Amino acid sequence: MSKVLQSLPVGERVGIAFSGGLDTSVAVAWMRDKGAVPCTYTGDLGQPDETDIAAIPGRALEYGAEISRLVDCKRALVEEGFVALACGAFHIRSGGKTYFNTTPLGRAVTGTMLVRAMKEDGVDIWGDGSTYKGNDIERFYRYGLLANPALRIYKPWLDADFVTELGGRQEMSEWLVEHGFPYRDSAEKAYSTDANIWGATHEAKTLEHLDVSLETVDPIMGVKYWDPTVEIATEDVTVEFEAGRPVALNGVRFDDPVELVFEANRIGGRHGLGMSDQIENRIIEAKSRGIYEAPGMALLFIAYERLVNGILNEDTLATYHEQG
């Protein structure tokens, strides 16, 4: 039996990763209207662009969710980031700058932790907002099956009935209004943003044009270091590691690694660290351009590379750089 469902499983519970935006809001309402039982799961990834993430599950109930849960993913995501840091697992570089894989790290954590939460609720059908155009469709499929081998997949955006009825933002907003659901209209940005505690990804729309500069992006985790009116004061920063793991910043030890990363972001952000313009290859062999922010990871990586260069011999360093 195929694990990928081509049409809405009427009468069954369907778990969906819920962001509270237009796409997922209308998906929940539409599934309920057509006879499925939507259950929503929102990952708290320490998103810097989400000021009140605790309010998001309540919105899902307004749109017809039977279950709506907020899943705290911050600690797990920080741990994954520390592993990536220790391995130097950052394969995309351009112009001497590194992309720190912040979105893929977030997807690995989201795809497993939300499916585990669903499994606790007896939900074994999983949906998200990914389409056939990017990497996320494969990421969520594979990570979800790792967490629940019995998982089935239903994606509204790959359902012909859903796409025919609700093919664009205008159709989705009109559908919500016509069916009496609240609709929070937000100004459409010139690009899309996806963020978590480790970094932010800005891509699509105007950024697909290579003649559109990085400088058109408004950083959400740092300063516009290229702007001559932005003053960046010099600062001495110390990072302490134990067994390759960061444990203290500027002499302050953090028992909670999540708080350490928040502080690293604040320090790196005020110096404009970790912002880069990259072109990468998607698994469907399409090119994708992204503007990335990762101030805390950049700060920790600078210190960590200095550390390993001071400790490891030449052959071990070569292995670290080749296999990270």
C-alpha positions in Angstrom: 0.0 0.0 0.0 1.3 3.4 -0.9 2.3 5.6 2.0 1.5 8.8 -0.1 -2.3 9.5 -0.2 -3.5 11.2 -3.4 -6.8 12.4 -2.0 -8.1 13.6 1.4 -8.6 10.7 3.9 -12.2 11.6 4.8 -13.2 10.5 8.3 -9.6 10.1 9.5 -7.4 12.2 11.7 -4.8 14.1 9.7 -1.8 15.8 11.5 -0.5 18.9 9.9 2.4 21.1 10.8 0.7 24.4 11.6 2.4 27.8 11.3 -0.7 30.0 11.7 -0.2 31.5 8.3 -2.7 31.7 5.5 -1.6 28.4 3.8 -1.9 26.2 6.9 -5.0 28.0 8.2 -7.0 27.4 5.1 -5.7 23.8 4.8 -7.1 23.0 8.3 -10.4 24.7 7.6 -10.7 23.0 4.1 -9.9 19.5 5.5 -12.5 19.9 8.2 -15.1 21.2 5.7 -14.5 18.2 3.4 -14.9 15.6 6.2 -11.4 14.9 7.5 -10.4 15.5 11.2 -7.4 17.9 11.2 -5.0 17.9 14.2 -2.3 20.5 14.3 1.2 20.5 15.6 3.3 23.7 15.9 7.1 23.4 16.5 8.6 26.0 18.9 12.0 26.3 17.2 12.9 29.6 18.9 11.9 31.5 15.8 13.1 35.1 16.0 10.3 36.3 13.8 7.5 34.9 15.9 6.7 37.1 18.9 3.9 35.0 20.4 4.2 31.4 19.3 2.1 30.2 22.3 -0.9 31.8 20.7 -0.7 29.8 17.4 -2.3 26.6 18.6 -5.4 28.6 19.7 -5.7 29.9 16.1 -5.8 26.3 14.8 -8.8 25.6 17.0 -10.6 28.5 15.4 -10.2 26.9 12.0 -11.5 23.5 13.0 -8.6 21.5 14.5 -9.6 18.8 16.9 -6.2 18.7 18.6 -3.8 21.6 18.6 -0.4 21.2 20.3 2.7 23.3 20.7 5.8 21.1 20.7 9.0 22.6 22.3 11.8 21.7 19.8 14.4 24.2 21.0 16.6 22.0 23.1 16.7 19.2 20.4 17.5 21.7 17.7 20.3 23.3 19.7 21.8 19.8 20.3 21.7 19.1 16.5 23.4 22.4 15.9 26.2 21.5 18.4 26.7 18.2 16.6 26.9 20.0 13.2 29.4 22.5 14.7 31.6 19.7 16.1 31.6 18.0 12.7 32.0 21.1 10.6 28.9 19.8 8.7 28.5 22.9 6.5 29.1 22.0 2.8 27.9 25.1 1.0 30.3 28.0 0.7 30.5 31.0 -1.6 32.8 34.0 -1.6 34.6 32.7 1.5 31.3 32.7 3.5 29.6 29.6 4.9 26.0 28.5 5.0 25.4 26.9 8.3 22.6 24.5 7.3 20.2 26.1 9.7 17.0 25.3 7.8 17.9 21.6 7.2 18.8 21.2 10.9 15.4 22.6 11.8 13.6 20.3 9.3 15.3 17.2 10.9 14.0 18.2 14.3 10.6 19.3 13.2 10.0 16.2 11.0 10.8 13.8 13.9 9.4 15.6 17.0 6.1 16.6 15.5 5.5 13.1 14.1 6.3 11.6 17.6 3.8 14.0 19.1 1.2 12.9 16.5 1.9 9.2 17.3 1.2 9.9 21.0 -2.2 11.2 19.9 -2.9 8.2 17.7 -2.5 10.2 14.5 -0.6 8.4 11.7 -1.3 10.6 8.7 1.1 13.6 8.3 0.8 16.7 6.2 2.9 19.8 5.8 3.2 22.8 3.4 5.9 21.4 1.1 5.5 21.1 -2.6 7.3 19.1 -5.3 9.6 22.1 -6.0 12.0 21.9 -3.1 13.9 19.7 -0.7 11.3 19.8 2.1 9.0 17.2 0.5 11.7 14.6 0.8 12.9 15.8 4.2 9.6 15.6 5.9 8.7 12.3 4.2 11.9 10.6 5.3 12.2 12.1 8.8 8.6 11.3 9.4 9.0 7.7 8.6 12.0 7.4 10.9 9.8 8.6 13.8 6.8 6.4 12.8 7.3 3.6 10.2 3.5 3.2 9.9 3.1 6.9 8.8 1.1 7.8 5.8 1.5 11.1 4.0 -1.1 13.5 2.8 -0.2 16.9 1.5 -3.0 19.3 0.6 -0.8 21.2 -1.8 -0.4 18.0 -3.9 -4.1 17.2 -3.8 -5.6 18.2 -7.2 -9.0 19.0 -5.5 -7.4 21.4 -3.0 -5.2 23.1 -5.6 -8.1 23.5 -8.1 -10.3 25.1 -5.5 -7.6 27.1 -3.6 -4.7 27.6 -6.0 -3.4 31.0 -4.8 -3.4 33.4 -1.9 -6.4 35.3 -3.3 -8.5 32.1 -3.6 -7.5 31.0 -0.1 -8.3 34.3 1.6 -11.6 34.5 -0.3 -12.5 31.0 0.7 -11.9 31.7 4.4 -14.0 34.9 4.3 -16.9 33.1 2.4 -16.9 30.3 5.0 -16.9 32.7 8.0 -13.4 32.1 9.3 -11.1 34.8 10.7 -8.5 36.0 8.2 -5.5 38.0 9.3 -4.3 39.7 6.2 -0.6 40.4 6.3 1.5 42.5 3.9 3.2 40.3 1.4 6.9 40.7 1.5 9.3 40.8 -1.5 10.7 37.5 -0.3 9.9 34.7 2.0 11.5 34.0 5.4 12.0 30.8 7.3 13.6 31.0 10.7 14.6 29.1 13.8 17.0 29.6 16.8 20.0 28.9 14.7 19.3 31.2 11.8 17.0 32.6 9.1 16.6 31.9 5.4 15.3 34.5 3.0 14.5 33.3 -0.5 12.1 33.3 -3.5 10.3 36.1 -5.2 12.6 39.0 -5.9 15.6 37.1 -4.5 15.4 34.7 -7.4 16.9 37.4 -9.5 20.7 37.5 -9.0 20.9 41.2 -9.8 18.8 41.8 -6.6 21.3 42.5 -3.8 21.6 40.9 -0.4 21.2 44.5 0.8 17.5 44.4 -0.1 16.9 42.1 2.9 16.1 43.4 6.3 18.0 41.2 8.8 15.9 39.8 11.6 18.8 38.5 13.7 21.4 41.2 13.3 22.4 44.5 11.8 22.8 45.9 8.3 26.6 45.7 8.5 26.9 47.1 5.0 25.1 50.3 5.9 27.6 53.1 6.6 25.2 54.7 9.1 25.2 51.5 11.2 27.9 51.8 13.9 29.4 48.5 15.1 31.6 48.9 18.2 34.5 46.6 18.7 34.1 43.9 21.4 36.3 41.2 22.9 34.4 37.9 23.1 35.5 34.7 24.8 33.9 31.3 24.1 34.7 28.3 26.4 34.4 24.8 25.1 34.3 21.5 27.0 34.8 18.3 24.9 34.1 20.3 21.8 30.9 21.8 23.2 30.4 25.5 23.9 29.5 26.0 27.6 30.3 29.7 28.4 30.4 33.1 26.7 32.4 36.0 28.1 33.0 34.1 31.3 29.3 33.4 31.9 28.5 29.7 32.1 25.1 28.5 30.7 23.4 25.5 32.3 20.8 25.8 29.6 22.3 25.4 26.1 19.3 27.1 24.6 20.1 30.3 26.5 23.7 30.1 25.4 22.6 30.1 21.7 20.2 33.0 22.3 23.2 34.9 23.8 25.5 33.9 21.0 22.9 35.2 18.5 22.7 38.6 20.3 26.5 38.9 20.3 27.0 37.8 16.7 24.0 39.8 15.6 25.2 43.1 16.8 28.4 42.5 14.8 26.7 41.4 11.6 28.2 37.9 11.7 26.9 35.0 9.7 25.0 36.7 6.9 25.7 35.3 3.4 24.4 35.1 -0.2 24.5 31.5 -1.5 23.3 29.5 -4.5 22.6 25.9 -3.8 21.4 22.8 -5.6 18.0 21.2 -4.7 17.5 17.5 -4.9 15.4 18.0 -8.0 18.5 19.5 -9.7 17.1 23.0 -9.6 19.1 26.0 -8.4 18.0 28.0 -5.4 19.4 31.3 -4.2 19.1 32.2 -0.5 20.2 35.0 1.8 21.1 33.4 5.2 21.5 34.7 8.7 23.2 32.7 11.5 25.0 35.1 13.8 25.3 32.8 16.8 26.5 29.8 14.8 29.0 32.0 13.0 30.4 33.2 16.3 30.7 29.7 17.7 32.2 28.4 14.4 34.9 31.0 14.3 36.0 30.1 17.8 35.6 26.3 17.2 37.7 26.3 14.1 40.4 28.2 16.0 40.2 25.6 18.7 40.6 22.6 16.4 43.4 24.2 14.5 45.3 24.7 17.7 44.7 21.1 18.9 44.4 18.6 16.0 47.3 17.4 13.8 47.4 17.9 10.1 45.9 14.5 9.1 43.0 14.8 11.6 42.3 18.4 10.3 42.2 17.1 6.8 39.6 14.5 7.7 37.6 17.1 9.6 37.5 19.4 6.5 36.8 16.5 4.0 34.1 14.7 5.9 32.4 17.4 7.9 
